[in-house]
Amino acid sequence: MNAIGPFFRQHARKTLLAATLALLGSASFAQTSAKLKIGLMLPYSGTYAALGNAIENGFKLYLAEQGGKIAGREVDIVKVDDESDPSKATDNVNKLIKRDNVDVLIGSVHSGVAMAMAKVAKDSGTLLIVPNAGADAVTGAMCAPNIFRSSFSNWQPGYAMGEVMAKKGIKKAVTITWKYAAGDETVRGFKEAFEKGGGSVVKELNLPFPNVEFQALLTDIAATKPDAVFTFFAGGGAVKFVKDYAAAGLKKSIPLYGSGFLTDGTLDAQGADADGLQTALHYADNLENPKDKAFRLSYAKTYKLQPDVYAVQGYDAGQMLGIGLRATNGDATKKAEFAKAVEAAKIDSPRGAFSLSKAHNPVQDIYLRQVTGKENRLIGVASKALVDPARGCKM
Ligand code: BEZ
């Protein structure tokens, strides 16, 4: 009896262990053999529609290079048009997670939408890669081990352009932008560097997103007579602003500068009114590094379009997803392993290789560009390997 008891107990333990391992193995196999579901939450309508399309194009180009699979898994993309509307964002992202059971979220363009996505991702633990929105909080106060950005923080191009304009000896600037996180934070970054460099912001002008009734504000700029204007607008709003600025006769008298979204993906529509404008951004049209050359060629062949910064960010969101998932054999639930791989990676981006900060925001060169014809041409590096301050991030 005494000898049989321990024998049975040991045998039962072994059987239980084997059964548990088999169960775990088959769960993990089920996890990684099914299609990888990606929720693509982007604007496909409104002033940022072209930005959403370019991000999707870039992401799909990466996917095509991988033979349509990421880390060996077939991919199923569920798309949502978020309309750049923060009031619909929480519902939209919850539907992707709860109804569509996505494994990974990619989105969005608008900072307010991305903050709602980040809150849900943080609470639910779902992997999130932000392929544009610069909301400082996403890699600041809301930072989390499962949230990554393939783009920039709003602070980055604003700060870099503030340094450039102060170095040019510009003393008095007026800022003009949409009143929401992207505009406010870009201007804050600009002001921080510009005033540190000896300039002063004499007036901060705003209008609600996505309004484009600029006339009264342009009249105010003309009356204020600053040395220069600094602005954040993007997409359809940027096209209208650049055209209205020129039509008001201001382009000749008060130099206009901006974060580079002012002239990225917009030059066909802006035409000669954009010619000569200088902006700061983490991409330019003539970087000429081998990765960029190959990317531009392949993008142009596939879409019969020239790529812009948004396409690059979509492509790099794909690269980051690929790096993370290869480290987990395609299992999106292994978040610590995913994060470790992405954190250690040097991402071979068309913008130039970059790595992520501790808060998961790109540490990257911010280029000074000038519009020449249909290109944002590189004229210098505004800020080398610029690290976002990640204010409030505890990770
Ligand atoms: C934003 O809302 O963060 C944003 C939108 C368009 C271009 C850049 C930033």
Boltz pocket constraint, residues with backbone or C-beta under 6 A from the ligand:
constraints:
  - pocket:
      binder: B
      contacts: [[A, 48], [A, 51], [A, 109], [A, 110], [A, 111], [A, 112], [A, 132], [A, 133], [A, 134], [A, 135], [A, 154], [A, 182], [A, 234], [A, 261]]
      max_distance: 6.0
